[in-house]
Amino acid sequence: MKTCPICNSEIEHNFEICWNCNYSFTEKKQIDFLDANAGKRNLECLRCGIPLIFGGNYKFYEGTRFGFVSIWTTLFLNRESFDLYVCPKCGKVEFYTPVTSKLTDGS
């Protein structure tokens, strides 16, 4: 464990950012996470009320995978894509449908 020089919180040795105050041990300063959400949604944590950090877009596959045959069967499986957002303070993770540039009316 290591101690944050700003808030004195105990941090796991392999983490590079303080969970409490966003101090970066590699950059030796507090990081503003609003820049990480550039071009994404402005969402707040329901628990903490602070901005969520965009963690990327993740694709999930429905079905099972069995060796070499799975390469061909995954072409026919249902795939869903979600945007992942994380609270830097409490660690809550939320999934949202991706933001699309065009709106569809279903016709």
N, CA, C and O atoms as a GROMACS GRO file, in nm:
protein
  428
    1MET      N    1   0.084  -0.118   0.000
    1MET     CA    2   0.000   0.000   0.000
    1MET      C    3   0.089   0.125   0.000
    1MET      O    4   0.197   0.127   0.059
    2LYS      N    5   0.040   0.227  -0.068
    2LYS     CA    6   0.110   0.356  -0.064
    2LYS      C    7   0.010   0.462  -0.020
    2LYS      O    8  -0.112   0.441  -0.027
    3THR      N    9   0.059   0.575   0.023
    3THR     CA   10  -0.024   0.682   0.076
    3THR      C   11  -0.023   0.801  -0.018
    3THR      O   12   0.082   0.842  -0.067
    4CYS      N   13  -0.142   0.856  -0.043
    4CYS     CA   14  -0.155   0.974  -0.130
    4CYS      C   15  -0.099   1.096  -0.056
    4CYS      O   16  -0.133   1.120   0.060
    5PRO      N   17  -0.012   1.175  -0.122
    5PRO     CA   18   0.044   1.293  -0.057
    5PRO      C   19  -0.055   1.408  -0.040
    5PRO      O   20  -0.029   1.500   0.037
    6ILE      N   21  -0.168   1.404  -0.109
    6ILE     CA   22  -0.266   1.512  -0.100
    6ILE      C   23  -0.369   1.485   0.010
    6ILE      O   24  -0.390   1.569   0.097
    7CYS      N   25  -0.434   1.366   0.007
    7CYS     CA   26  -0.543   1.338   0.100
    7CYS      C   27  -0.510   1.230   0.204
    7CYS      O   28  -0.593   1.199   0.289
    8ASN      N   29  -0.390   1.173   0.196
    8ASN     CA   30  -0.344   1.069   0.289
    8ASN      C   31  -0.424   0.940   0.284
    8ASN      O   32  -0.425   0.864   0.381
    9SER      N   33  -0.493   0.914   0.173
    9SER     CA   34  -0.565   0.788   0.157
    9SER      C   35  -0.468   0.676   0.122
    9SER      O   36  -0.366   0.698   0.056
   10GLU      N   37  -0.501   0.556   0.166
   10GLU     CA   38  -0.419   0.440   0.131
   10GLU      C   39  -0.460   0.390  -0.006
   10GLU      O   40  -0.578   0.368  -0.032
   11ILE      N   41  -0.361   0.371  -0.094
   11ILE     CA   42  -0.383   0.330  -0.232
   11ILE      C   43  -0.309   0.198  -0.255
   11ILE      O   44  -0.198   0.179  -0.207
   12GLU      N   45  -0.373   0.108  -0.330
   12GLU     CA   46  -0.306  -0.016  -0.367
   12GLU      C   47  -0.177   0.016  -0.442
   12GLU      O   48  -0.172   0.115  -0.515
   13HIS      N   49  -0.076  -0.064  -0.424
   13HIS     CA   50   0.056  -0.036  -0.482
   13HIS      C   51   0.054  -0.030  -0.634
   13HIS      O   52   0.130   0.046  -0.693
   14ASN      N   53  -0.033  -0.108  -0.700
   14ASN     CA   54  -0.035  -0.112  -0.846
   14ASN      C   55  -0.123  -0.004  -0.910
   14ASN      O   56  -0.127   0.006  -1.033
   15PHE      N   57  -0.195   0.077  -0.830
   15PHE     CA   58  -0.277   0.185  -0.885
   15PHE      C   59  -0.194   0.311  -0.902
   15PHE      O   60  -0.107   0.340  -0.819
   16GLU      N   61  -0.219   0.385  -1.008
   16GLU     CA   62  -0.144   0.508  -1.036
   16GLU      C   63  -0.221   0.634  -1.005
   16GLU      O   64  -0.165   0.743  -1.009
   17ILE      N   65  -0.352   0.622  -0.973
   17ILE     CA   66  -0.434   0.740  -0.943
   17ILE      C   67  -0.507   0.716  -0.811
   17ILE      O   68  -0.559   0.607  -0.787
   18CYS      N   69  -0.509   0.818  -0.727
   18CYS     CA   70  -0.578   0.810  -0.598
   18CYS      C   71  -0.728   0.805  -0.622
   18CYS      O   72  -0.782   0.886  -0.698
   19TRP      N   73  -0.796   0.712  -0.558
   19TRP     CA   74  -0.940   0.696  -0.574
   19TRP      C   75  -1.017   0.809  -0.508
   19TRP      O   76  -1.132   0.833  -0.543
   20ASN      N   77  -0.956   0.880  -0.415
   20ASN     CA   78  -1.027   0.982  -0.338
   20ASN      C   79  -1.014   1.122  -0.397
   20ASN      O   80  -1.112   1.196  -0.402
   21CYS      N   81  -0.893   1.159  -0.442
   21CYS     CA   82  -0.872   1.298  -0.485
   21CYS      C   83  -0.818   1.311  -0.628
   21CYS      O   84  -0.790   1.422  -0.673
   22ASN      N   85  -0.802   1.198  -0.699
   22ASN     CA   86  -0.755   1.196  -0.838
   22ASN      C   87  -0.609   1.241  -0.853
   22ASN      O   88  -0.572   1.294  -0.958
   23TYR      N   89  -0.528   1.221  -0.752
   23TYR     CA   90  -0.386   1.252  -0.761
   23TYR      C   91  -0.317   1.144  -0.843
   23TYR      O   92  -0.333   1.025  -0.816
   24SER      N   93  -0.240   1.186  -0.944
   24SER     CA   94  -0.167   1.093  -1.028
   24SER      C   95  -0.025   1.079  -0.975
   24SER      O   96   0.048   1.177  -0.964
   25PHE      N   97   0.014   0.957  -0.941
   25PHE     CA   98   0.148   0.932  -0.890
   25PHE      C   99   0.253   0.944  -1.001
   25PHE      O  100   0.368   0.975  -0.972
   26THR      N  101   0.215   0.920  -1.125
   26THR     CA  102   0.310   0.930  -1.235
   26THR      C  103   0.331   1.075  -1.277
   26THR      O  104   0.443   1.114  -1.311
   27GLU      N  105   0.223   1.156  -1.276
   27GLU     CA  106   0.235   1.296  -1.317
   27GLU      C  107   0.259   1.392  -1.200
   27GLU      O  108   0.286   1.510  -1.220
   28LYS      N  109   0.249   1.340  -1.078
   28LYS     CA  110   0.273   1.418  -0.955
   28LYS      C  111   0.181   1.540  -0.946
   28LYS      O  112   0.225   1.648  -0.905
   29LYS      N  113   0.053   1.522  -0.984
   29LYS     CA  114  -0.046   1.630  -0.972
   29LYS      C  115  -0.186   1.570  -0.975
   29LYS      O  116  -0.204   1.455  -1.013
   30GLN      N  117  -0.285   1.650  -0.934
   30GLN     CA  118  -0.423   1.607  -0.941
   30GLN      C  119  -0.472   1.621  -1.084
   30GLN      O  120  -0.441   1.718  -1.152
   31ILE      N  121  -0.550   1.524  -1.129
   31ILE     CA  122  -0.598   1.520  -1.266
   31ILE      C  123  -0.744   1.563  -1.272
   31ILE      O  124  -0.825   1.521  -1.189
   32ASP      N  125  -0.777   1.646  -1.370
   32ASP     CA  126  -0.914   1.686  -1.394
   32ASP      C  127  -0.972   1.590  -1.496
   32ASP      O  128  -0.928   1.590  -1.612
   33PHE      N  129  -1.070   1.510  -1.457
   33PHE     CA  130  -1.125   1.408  -1.545
   33PHE      C  131  -1.230   1.460  -1.642
   33PHE      O  132  -1.281   1.382  -1.722
   34LEU      N  133  -1.262   1.587  -1.638
   34LEU     CA  134  -1.360   1.640  -1.733
   34LEU      C  135  -1.307   1.631  -1.876
   34LEU      O  136  -1.385   1.617  -1.969
   35ASP      N  137  -1.174   1.640  -1.894
   35ASP     CA  138  -1.115   1.628  -2.027
   35ASP      C  139  -1.132   1.489  -2.086
   35ASP      O  140  -1.134   1.473  -2.208
   36ALA      N  141  -1.142   1.388  -2.002
   36ALA     CA  142  -1.157   1.251  -2.049
   36ALA      C  143  -1.294   1.228  -2.114
   36ALA      O  144  -1.310   1.134  -2.192
   37ASN      N  145  -1.391   1.312  -2.082
   37ASN     CA  146  -1.524   1.298  -2.138
   37ASN      C  147  -1.546   1.384  -2.261
   37ASN      O  148  -1.660   1.400  -2.303
   38ALA      N  149  -1.442   1.438  -2.319
   38ALA     CA  150  -1.457   1.526  -2.434
   38ALA      C  151  -1.530   1.455  -2.547
   38ALA      O  152  -1.488   1.347  -2.590
   39GLY      N  153  -1.637   1.514  -2.595
   39GLY     CA  154  -1.714   1.456  -2.703
   39GLY      C  155  -1.811   1.348  -2.660
   39GLY      O  156  -1.878   1.289  -2.745
   40LYS      N  157  -1.821   1.321  -2.533
   40LYS     CA  158  -1.911   1.217  -2.482
   40LYS      C  159  -2.020   1.282  -2.399
   40LYS      O  160  -2.027   1.405  -2.389
   41ARG      N  161  -2.105   1.200  -2.339
   41ARG     CA  162  -2.214   1.250  -2.256
   41ARG      C  163  -2.161   1.310  -2.126
   41ARG      O  164  -2.057   1.269  -2.075
   42ASN      N  165  -2.233   1.406  -2.074
   42ASN     CA  166  -2.203   1.463  -1.943
   42ASN      C  167  -2.296   1.399  -1.842
   42ASN      O  168  -2.408   1.445  -1.821
   43LEU      N  169  -2.248   1.291  -1.779
   43LEU     CA  170  -2.328   1.215  -1.684
   43LEU      C  171  -2.268   1.227  -1.545
   43LEU      O  172  -2.146   1.239  -1.531
   44GLU      N  173  -2.354   1.224  -1.443
   44GLU     CA  174  -2.306   1.232  -1.305
   44GLU      C  175  -2.338   1.102  -1.233
   44GLU      O  176  -2.436   1.035  -1.262
   45CYS      N  177  -2.253   1.068  -1.137
   45CYS     CA  178  -2.273   0.951  -1.054
   45CYS      C  179  -2.396   0.971  -0.967
   45CYS      O  180  -2.413   1.077  -0.906
   46LEU      N  181  -2.482   0.871  -0.960
   46LEU     CA  182  -2.602   0.881  -0.879
   46LEU      C  183  -2.570   0.879  -0.730
   46LEU      O  184  -2.650   0.928  -0.650
   47ARG      N  185  -2.458   0.823  -0.692
   47ARG     CA  186  -2.418   0.817  -0.552
   47ARG      C  187  -2.343   0.942  -0.507
   47ARG      O  188  -2.373   1.000  -0.403
   48CYS      N  189  -2.244   0.984  -0.587
   48CYS     CA  190  -2.152   1.090  -0.546
   48CYS      C  191  -2.187   1.228  -0.604
   48CYS      O  192  -2.152   1.330  -0.547
   49GLY      N  193  -2.257   1.229  -0.718
   49GLY     CA  194  -2.292   1.356  -0.782
   49GLY      C  195  -2.177   1.420  -0.858
   49GLY      O  196  -2.184   1.538  -0.892
   50ILE      N  197  -2.070   1.344  -0.885
   50ILE     CA  198  -1.957   1.399  -0.961
   50ILE      C  199  -1.959   1.341  -1.103
   50ILE      O  200  -2.020   1.236  -1.125
   51PRO      N  201  -1.894   1.406  -1.199
   51PRO     CA  202  -1.898   1.359  -1.338
   51PRO      C  203  -1.838   1.219  -1.354
   51PRO      O  204  -1.735   1.188  -1.296
   52LEU      N  205  -1.905   1.136  -1.435
   52LEU     CA  206  -1.855   1.004  -1.468
   52LEU      C  207  -1.750   1.014  -1.577
   52LEU      O  208  -1.754   1.106  -1.660
   53ILE      N  209  -1.656   0.921  -1.578
   53ILE     CA  210  -1.549   0.917  -1.677
   53ILE      C  211  -1.586   0.817  -1.785
   53ILE      O  212  -1.627   0.705  -1.755
   54PHE      N  213  -1.571   0.857  -1.910
   54PHE     CA  214  -1.596   0.766  -2.021
   54PHE      C  215  -1.484   0.663  -2.025
   54PHE      O  216  -1.366   0.699  -2.034
   55GLY      N  217  -1.520   0.535  -2.019
   55GLY     CA  218  -1.422   0.427  -2.017
   55GLY      C  219  -1.404   0.356  -2.148
   55GLY      O  220  -1.319   0.268  -2.161
   56GLY      N  221  -1.485   0.391  -2.248
   56GLY     CA  222  -1.471   0.328  -2.378
   56GLY      C  223  -1.599   0.257  -2.419
   56GLY      O  224  -1.696   0.249  -2.344
   57ASN      N  225  -1.596   0.206  -2.542
   57ASN     CA  226  -1.709   0.132  -2.597
   57ASN      C  227  -1.674  -0.016  -2.595
   57ASN      O  228  -1.567  -0.056  -2.642
   58TYR      N  229  -1.764  -0.097  -2.542
   58TYR     CA  230  -1.739  -0.240  -2.529
   58TYR      C  231  -1.846  -0.318  -2.604
   58TYR      O  232  -1.964  -0.283  -2.601
   59LYS      N  233  -1.803  -0.425  -2.672
   59LYS     CA  234  -1.894  -0.511  -2.747
   59LYS      C  235  -1.907  -0.644  -2.673
   59LYS      O  236  -1.808  -0.705  -2.633
   60PHE      N  237  -2.031  -0.686  -2.656
   60PHE     CA  238  -2.060  -0.811  -2.588
   60PHE      C  239  -2.124  -0.907  -2.688
   60PHE      O  240  -2.204  -0.866  -2.772
   61TYR      N  241  -2.090  -1.035  -2.677
   61TYR     CA  242  -2.141  -1.138  -2.765
   61TYR      C  243  -2.234  -1.229  -2.689
   61TYR      O  244  -2.209  -1.262  -2.573
   62GLU      N  245  -2.341  -1.270  -2.753
   62GLU     CA  246  -2.436  -1.361  -2.693
   62GLU      C  247  -2.409  -1.501  -2.745
   62GLU      O  248  -2.403  -1.521  -2.866
   63GLY      N  249  -2.394  -1.595  -2.658
   63GLY     CA  250  -2.370  -1.733  -2.700
   63GLY      C  251  -2.245  -1.788  -2.636
   63GLY      O  252  -2.182  -1.724  -2.552
   64THR      N  253  -2.210  -1.910  -2.676
   64THR     CA  254  -2.091  -1.977  -2.621
   64THR      C  255  -1.985  -1.988  -2.729
   64THR      O  256  -2.014  -1.978  -2.848
   65ARG      N  257  -1.863  -2.010  -2.685
   65ARG     CA  258  -1.751  -2.024  -2.778
   65ARG      C  259  -1.683  -2.158  -2.753
   65ARG      O  260  -1.644  -2.189  -2.641
   66PHE      N  261  -1.670  -2.237  -2.861
   66PHE     CA  262  -1.607  -2.368  -2.850
   66PHE      C  263  -1.500  -2.382  -2.957
   66PHE      O  264  -1.528  -2.428  -3.067
   67GLY      N  265  -1.378  -2.344  -2.926
   67GLY     CA  266  -1.264  -2.366  -3.014
   67GLY      C  267  -1.273  -2.301  -3.150
   67GLY      O  268  -1.326  -2.191  -3.165
   68PHE      N  269  -1.220  -2.372  -3.251
   68PHE     CA  270  -1.212  -2.319  -3.387
   68PHE      C  271  -1.349  -2.293  -3.448
   68PHE      O  272  -1.366  -2.199  -3.525
   69VAL      N  273  -1.446  -2.376  -3.416
   69VAL     CA  274  -1.581  -2.360  -3.469
   69VAL      C  275  -1.641  -2.228  -3.423
   69VAL      O  276  -1.724  -2.170  -3.494
   70SER      N  277  -1.601  -2.179  -3.307
   70SER     CA  278  -1.658  -2.055  -3.253
   70SER      C  279  -1.627  -1.935  -3.340
   70SER      O  280  -1.704  -1.839  -3.341
   71ILE      N  281  -1.516  -1.938  -3.412
   71ILE     CA  282  -1.482  -1.825  -3.500
   71ILE      C  283  -1.592  -1.805  -3.603
   71ILE      O  284  -1.629  -1.691  -3.632
   72TRP      N  285  -1.643  -1.913  -3.657
   72TRP     CA  286  -1.747  -1.903  -3.760
   72TRP      C  287  -1.884  -1.879  -3.699
   72TRP      O  288  -1.966  -1.809  -3.758
   73THR      N  289  -1.910  -1.936  -3.582
   73THR     CA  290  -2.042  -1.918  -3.522
   73THR      C  291  -2.062  -1.780  -3.465
   73THR      O  292  -2.176  -1.733  -3.457
   74THR      N  293  -1.955  -1.711  -3.425
   74THR     CA  294  -1.971  -1.576  -3.371
   74THR      C  295  -2.017  -1.478  -3.477
   74THR      O  296  -2.067  -1.370  -3.444
   75LEU      N  297  -2.001  -1.511  -3.604
   75LEU     CA  298  -2.050  -1.424  -3.710
   75LEU      C  299  -2.202  -1.415  -3.710
   75LEU      O  300  -2.259  -1.317  -3.758
   76PHE      N  301  -2.267  -1.516  -3.655
   76PHE     CA  302  -2.412  -1.523  -3.658
   76PHE      C  303  -2.476  -1.495  -3.522
   76PHE      O  304  -2.598  -1.505  -3.508
   77LEU      N  305  -2.397  -1.462  -3.423
   77LEU     CA  306  -2.450  -1.436  -3.290
   77LEU      C  307  -2.490  -1.290  -3.275
   77LEU      O  308  -2.446  -1.203  -3.351
   78ASN      N  309  -2.575  -1.265  -3.177
   78ASN     CA  310  -2.619  -1.130  -3.148
   78ASN      C  311  -2.507  -1.054  -3.076
   78ASN      O  312  -2.455  -1.099  -2.974
   79ARG      N  313  -2.470  -0.938  -3.130
   79ARG     CA  314  -2.367  -0.855  -3.069
   79ARG      C  315  -2.430  -0.724  -3.024
   79ARG      O  316  -2.505  -0.662  -3.100
   80GLU      N  317  -2.398  -0.682  -2.903
   80GLU     CA  318  -2.446  -0.555  -2.848
   80GLU      C  319  -2.327  -0.469  -2.813
   80GLU      O  320  -2.222  -0.519  -2.772
   81SER      N  321  -2.343  -0.339  -2.829
   81SER     CA  322  -2.236  -0.244  -2.800
   81SER      C  323  -2.285  -0.147  -2.694
   81SER      O  324  -2.397  -0.096  -2.703
   82PHE      N  325  -2.201  -0.120  -2.592
   82PHE     CA  326  -2.237  -0.029  -2.485
   82PHE      C  327  -2.121   0.064  -2.454
   82PHE      O  328  -2.004   0.025  -2.464
   83ASP      N  329  -2.153   0.188  -2.416
   83ASP     CA  330  -2.053   0.282  -2.364
   83ASP      C  331  -2.043   0.260  -2.214
   83ASP      O  332  -2.144   0.250  -2.145
   84LEU      N  333  -1.921   0.253  -2.164
   84LEU     CA  334  -1.896   0.230  -2.022
   84LEU      C  335  -1.854   0.361  -1.957
   84LEU      O  336  -1.766   0.431  -2.009
   85TYR      N  337  -1.915   0.394  -1.845
   85TYR     CA  338  -1.880   0.513  -1.767
   85TYR      C  339  -1.848   0.470  -1.624
   85TYR      O  340  -1.914   0.381  -1.570
   86VAL      N  341  -1.746   0.532  -1.563
   86VAL     CA  342  -1.699   0.495  -1.431
   86VAL      C  343  -1.694   0.618  -1.342
   86VAL      O  344  -1.654   0.726  -1.386
   87CYS      N  345  -1.735   0.602  -1.216
   87CYS     CA  346  -1.721   0.709  -1.117
   87CYS      C  347  -1.580   0.701  -1.060
   87CYS      O  348  -1.542   0.597  -1.006
   88PRO      N  349  -1.501   0.810  -1.069
   88PRO     CA  350  -1.364   0.804  -1.017
   88PRO      C  351  -1.357   0.801  -0.865
   88PRO      O  352  -1.252   0.767  -0.809
   89LYS      N  353  -1.466   0.834  -0.797
   89LYS     CA  354  -1.463   0.837  -0.651
   89LYS      C  355  -1.509   0.704  -0.589
   89LYS      O  356  -1.436   0.645  -0.510
   90CYS      N  357  -1.628   0.657  -0.626
   90CYS     CA  358  -1.681   0.536  -0.561
   90CYS      C  359  -1.660   0.410  -0.644
   90CYS      O  360  -1.678   0.299  -0.593
   91GLY      N  361  -1.624   0.424  -0.773
   91GLY     CA  362  -1.597   0.308  -0.856
   91GLY      C  363  -1.719   0.248  -0.923
   91GLY      O  364  -1.708   0.143  -0.987
   92LYS      N  365  -1.834   0.311  -0.910
   92LYS     CA  366  -1.956   0.259  -0.974
   92LYS      C  367  -1.938   0.258  -1.125
   92LYS      O  368  -1.884   0.352  -1.183
   93VAL      N  369  -1.985   0.150  -1.190
   93VAL     CA  370  -1.976   0.136  -1.334
   93VAL      C  371  -2.118   0.136  -1.391
   93VAL      O  372  -2.207   0.070  -1.340
   94GLU      N  373  -2.137   0.213  -1.499
   94GLU     CA  374  -2.267   0.219  -1.565
   94GLU      C  375  -2.248   0.197  -1.714
   94GLU      O  376  -2.152   0.244  -1.774
   95PHE      N  377  -2.343   0.125  -1.774
   95PHE     CA  378  -2.343   0.101  -1.918
   95PHE      C  379  -2.458   0.180  -1.981
   95PHE      O  380  -2.568   0.186  -1.927
   96TYR      N  381  -2.430   0.241  -2.096
   96TYR     CA  382  -2.530   0.315  -2.172
   96TYR      C  383  -2.521   0.274  -2.318
   96TYR      O  384  -2.415   0.233  -2.365
   97THR      N  385  -2.633   0.285  -2.388
   97THR     CA  386  -2.628   0.260  -2.532
   97THR      C  387  -2.544   0.368  -2.595
   97THR      O  388  -2.546   0.482  -2.549
   98PRO      N  389  -2.470   0.337  -2.700
   98PRO     CA  390  -2.382   0.436  -2.763
   98PRO      C  391  -2.461   0.555  -2.819
   98PRO      O  392  -2.575   0.541  -2.863
   99VAL      N  393  -2.397   0.670  -2.816
   99VAL     CA  394  -2.456   0.790  -2.874
   99VAL      C  395  -2.437   0.783  -3.024
   99VAL      O  396  -2.326   0.761  -3.072
  100THR      N  397  -2.545   0.801  -3.098
  100THR     CA  398  -2.537   0.799  -3.243
  100THR      C  399  -2.556   0.940  -3.295
  100THR      O  400  -2.628   1.020  -3.235
  101SER      N  401  -2.493   0.969  -3.407
  101SER     CA  402  -2.500   1.104  -3.463
  101SER      C  403  -2.631   1.128  -3.535
  101SER      O  404  -2.675   1.242  -3.548
  102LYS      N  405  -2.695   1.020  -3.584
  102LYS     CA  406  -2.820   1.034  -3.655
  102LYS      C  407  -2.934   0.977  -3.570
  102LYS      O  408  -2.920   0.872  -3.507
  103LEU      N  409  -3.045   1.046  -3.571
  103LEU     CA  410  -3.163   0.994  -3.503
  103LEU      C  411  -3.247   0.917  -3.603
  103LEU      O  412  -3.265   0.960  -3.717
  104THR      N  413  -3.298   0.803  -3.559
  104THR     CA  414  -3.382   0.724  -3.649
  104THR      C  415  -3.525   0.734  -3.601
  104THR      O  416  -3.549   0.735  -3.480
  105ASP      N  417  -3.620   0.740  -3.692
  105ASP     CA  418  -3.759   0.749  -3.655
  105ASP      C  419  -3.829   0.614  -3.665
  105ASP      O  420  -3.950   0.606  -3.642
  106GLY      N  421  -3.757   0.509  -3.699
  106GLY     CA  422  -3.814   0.377  -3.703
  106GLY      C  423  -3.885   0.344  -3.834
  106GLY      O  424  -3.942   0.236  -3.845
  107SER      N  425  -3.883   0.433  -3.931
  107SER     CA  426  -3.950   0.404  -4.058
  107SER      C  427  -3.855   0.347  -4.160
  107SER      O  428  -3.897   0.317  -4.272
   0.00000   0.00000   0.00000
